[in-house]
Amino acid sequence: MDLKPCATAGRLTNIHARCATFASGDYLADAPIHKTAALPAALETAFARHATTFRAAARRMLVSPEFRSTSVYRVIRGRVQVTLLSSAGRQVILRDLVAGDLFGELAAIDEQPRSTSIFAIEECTLAVLPGQVFREVAFGEPAAAEWLARRLAAQIRDLTGRVFELNALPVAARLHCEILRLCSSLSKDAAPLSIEPAPTHDEFASRIGSHREAVTRELGYLARRRIITKGRRRLTVIDLAGLVNLVRAGAGYPSFDVEGAS
């Protein structure tokens, strides 16, 4: 059977589906990809009553597959990074988390070893909640259970999109998707759309399964096209519509005439 894989598979991903409807609404009006609704009241109360807080220095490993704990963490201040590390030392960066974000809930749910390594990018303050308390609240309160289900569904959609990108898109298109994904974490009122601190070229490569040289070439191309400008640890998207159209093209969608939409 003759299929058009990109045009079809692109619709599996959250980021590409949002690009598909760009002309009918503001891309940044949707909830950011890695965000779900604020913590339900029962979980807020659980953190207030049962969590302890601690400070972590930059580069400190917070959890890893070797850590046998089921605690759930909440970032109060600072940034942490979710990664996968191979035995040979290769790093795959999945996402960054900032104040208000949670991590560690998978181990709390199934009581299995951690699936990722998470470390502090900068000095952080975190709250840690015992896994048993998290389970009791998440499974015992309907609002908390719905919140958790929606959170896990959002993560599955995002990871589905990343599998599609890694298997179906060239390096340049994967980089376009990652920059757009980073834009999704910014406020829709932000002007201009500045990602700061921006990932280094090595970090971009670890996020998209490539190498630094390819990232450097493509960022230079985007700068020449006046889609982005680059500064020291800052990347500013000055033509959001142009970036969206590049992502649409990579997924097999036709370009939109979005003059003035950036």
N, C-alpha and C positions, 0 to 999 in steps of 0.2 A: 504494500500500500504506500502510495506516495504522500508523505507528510511534509509539512513545513515546520521543522522542529522549533526554530527560534520563535516564530510567531505564536506557536501553541504553548511551548514550555514557558515562555516569558510570563504568561498569565498566571503561572503558579506562584509567582513571587510577589510579595507585598510591594516592594519598591517599584517593580515594573508595572504592576496594576495601577499604582498611583500615578505613574508617568502617563499611562494610557488615558487617564481622565484629566490631564493637566489643563486642557483647553476649557473645561467646564468648571474649573475652580482653582483656588490657590493651592499649589503643591504643599506648602508649609502649613496649611490650615489643619491638616490631619494630625493626629497624635504622633509624636516621634516613634520610630520603629521599635526602640527598646523600652519604651515607657508604657505602663498601663496606669489605670486609675490609682489615685492615692490610696495608701494603706487603709483598709476598713477599720472602723472604730475599735473592734475587738483586738486586732493586731497592734494598733497604736497603744491601747491600754496594756497589752502584754509586754511590749517593749518598755513602757514607762514603769511597770511594776517589777519585771523580772530580768531585764537586760542589765549588763554591766558595760561600762565604757572603758576604752583604753586608747592610747596613742601608739601609732606605728611609724617608725622612721621610713624615709624614702628607700625603696628597693627591698623592704622587708617582705619575705614570703608570708602570706596570711593563711592560705590553705593550699594543699596539694594532694594528689592521689595517695601520698604516703601518710597524710595526717588522718588519724582515726578519730574523727569527731563528727557530730551531726548538728553542730550549732549553726544558727542563721545569723548573718551579719548585716548591719545597716550602716552605710557610709554617712557620717554626720558632717565631716569636713574633709576636703581633699579629693584625690582621684586614685582609683585602683584599676588594674588591667587584668582581664581574663585571657589566659593563654593556654595553649597546649605545648608541651615540651617533649621532644623526642629524646631517646637515649643518646643520640649523637649530638644533642645540643641545639637542634633546629627548633625555632620558635614559630608558632602560628598564633597570631593575635586575633582573638574573636571580637572583643569589644572593650571599651573603657566604661567605667562606672563612676558616677559623681555623687555629690551629696543628695541623700534621699533614696538612693538605689539600694537594693537588697541583693545579697548573694548567699549561696549555701543551702538554698531550700530543697534542692534535689536530694542531697544526702539526708536531710531531715525527713523527707517524705518516704524514701525507700530504705534508709539505713544502710546504704551501700557506700563504698569508698568514693571520695571526691572524683569528679570526672575531669576537672580542669585544675590548673594552678592559677592562683590569684595573688598578685603582689601590689604593694603600694608604689604608685608612680612618684608620689611626693609625700611629704609628711601628712598623715591622716589621723582623724579621730573616728572611731567606730564603736557601735553598740553591738553586743553579742548576746543572742537569745538562745537558751537551751533548746535543742531540737525537739525534745519531748513537749515543751510548752508550745512551740510553733505548731506541732502536729495536732495537739489537743484543740487549739483555737481554730486552725485551718480546716480541720475535719468536723469540728463541733458547731461552728457558726455558719449558717447558710451564706451570709454576705461574704465572709472570709473565704469560703469554699469557691464561690463564684469568682471572686477576685483572683484566686490562685489558678483556677481553670483558664481564665482569660489571659493571665500572665504566661502560662505554659503554652497556650495556643499561639500567642504572639511570638514566643521564642521558636516554636516549631516552624511557623511561617517564615521567619527570618532565616533559619538554618536551611530550610528548603530552598530559599532563594540563593543562598551562598553555594549550595551544592550545584544548582543550575549554572551559576556564574562560572564556577571552577571547571565545569565539564563542557560548557557550551560556548563560552565567550572568550575572545582573545584577551591578552593582558591589558591592552588599552581600554577595552570596554569594562573590564573588571575594575580598573582604577576609576573610571567615570562613576560606576555604581558606588564605589566606596566613598568618593568625595560627596556624592549626593546623599549617601547614608549619614555621613557626618553632618551635612547641612540639616538633616532631619532632626538632629538633637538641639538645633538652635531655635530661639524664639522666632515666631513668624513676623514679629515686629522688628527684628534685628535688621539694621541697615547700616553699612553693607553686611553681607553674610561672611563674617570672618571666623575662621576656625583657628583658635588660639588657646593653648599651644597646638600647632599642627603636628601631625606625625612626621618624623624624619623620613627620608627616602627609604632607609632600611626598614623602618616600621611600616610604611605603606606596603613594601614588598612582602613583609611577613603577614600582612592582613589579606593580601590578594593572591598569595602563592606564586610570587615572581621573584625578581632580583632588582637590586638598586638601580642598575644601569637602565633597565627598561622603564622604571618609574621616572627617572630623571629625564629621559627622552620625551615621555608623554606629558609630563608636567610642563616641559618647555614648549611643546606643541600647543597645549591649552593656553599658555601665556601668550604665545604668538597669535592665537585666535581671539585673544582678549576675552576669554571665558573666565580666567582666573588672573590674579596677581599674586606674587610671592614676596614674602619678607622673611625676616629671621623668626623662625618658628611660628609664622603666620601665613595662612593661605586664605585669600579672600575671593569669593565667587562673585564676579561682577556681572555675569550673564547667566542667571539661573535658567532661563528659558533655553539658552543654547546648550547648557549642560544636560537638561532634561531631554532635549532632542537627541543628544548623543547616546544617552541611555536607551531611549526609545528605538533608535536605529540599531543598537546592539542587540535588542530583544526582538527585532523584526517588525516593529511598528513603523508606519510612515511618519515623517516629521510633521509637526503642527506649525502653522503660521502664527507665531506668538509674539509678533513685533510689539515691543513695549511691555511685555509681560515680565521682564526681568527686574 
